[in-house]
Amino acid sequence: MERSNSIFISISLLLLSLLLVQCAGTQDTAYIKEIDDWHKKRVERLKQKDSWFSLAGLFHLKEGINTFGSNKSNDLIFPEKAAPYMGEIILTEGKAVLKAKDGVRITVNDSAVAKMNLKSDADGRPTVLANGSFSWYVIKRGESFLVRLKDSENPAISEFTGIDRFKVDSDWRIKARFEEYNPAKKIVIPNVLGQSSEETCPGALVFEIDGTAYRLDPLAKSRNDNFFIIFSDETSAGETYGAGRFLSAAKLDENGETFIDFNKAVNPPCAFSDYATCPLPPKQNHIPVEVTAGEKKYGHH
């Protein structure tokens, strides 16, 4: 009788183990599909005509008159297929004004303009100018004003087919607890132009990898918002982009916790174009382990 009970218990435990393995496999399959679908949507966005692959130029504005067009005598030299002389952008104490050249049709929201004040991205939504396949607008980085040029027919768009990435692994979806900074601290974020800015960090996200605790300083207006993380790790400049990767984390739950999913770590725009102005990871956001999850480096950037 005891032997029968022992056999019954053994079989029951075996069946339970098989059931747990099957359930875990089903969960992993669902998770892998979720990440694959998310990445597919990201790739599709990068194939759009106004994606980071459409960037065709980045020009510093000087105080005063800045002529633009394809002729090499201009201050801002557009690609060859643009009109030789297209107009001027006049910068005066941080205020930019467009003056279109007679006979050149420049539009804003499909309406032709001859002269108008321009908003930069520092004002919220910038004024987007257009001519043919080109569009351009003023951006502010530090104390500098620049013109970002896009071309919806840029060959880089059609040449893009996808981004290599590590195998999806649910172990890289890691629970993190929030350690609040009171008051919220300002952290210095450098960028690829050699400038830096102060951004708000409401607290650290603390998590473990293989039993060792690490922390990252995310950017957010408050603890009640989603978090934006710029980080580097021991794969940076090797398998992944040398200037780090970007990652988003959802707002905190009722326990003051969130998940950092490194399977969603992505290349910054500078990995795709020489004309992007990406922020770089602050020193404290280097993780001294190989984070073998998320996107690998792209192209030569």
Buried (B, 14 or more C-beta within 10 A) or exposed (E): EEEEEEEEEEEEEEEEEEEEEEEEEEEEEEBBEEBEEEBEEBEEEBEEBBBBBBBBBBBEBEEEBBBBBBBEEBBBBBEEEBBBBBBBBBBEEEEBBBBBBEEBEBBBEEEEBEEBEBBBBEEEEBBBBBBEBBBBBBBBBEEEBBBBBBBBEBEBBEEBEEBEBBEBBBEBBBBBBBEEBEEBBEBEBBBBBEBBEEBBBBBBBBBEBEEEEBBBBBBBEEBEBEBBBBBBBBBBEEBBBBBBBBBBBEEBEEEEBBBBBBBBBBBBBBBBBEBBBBBBBBEEBBBEEBBBBBBBBBEEB
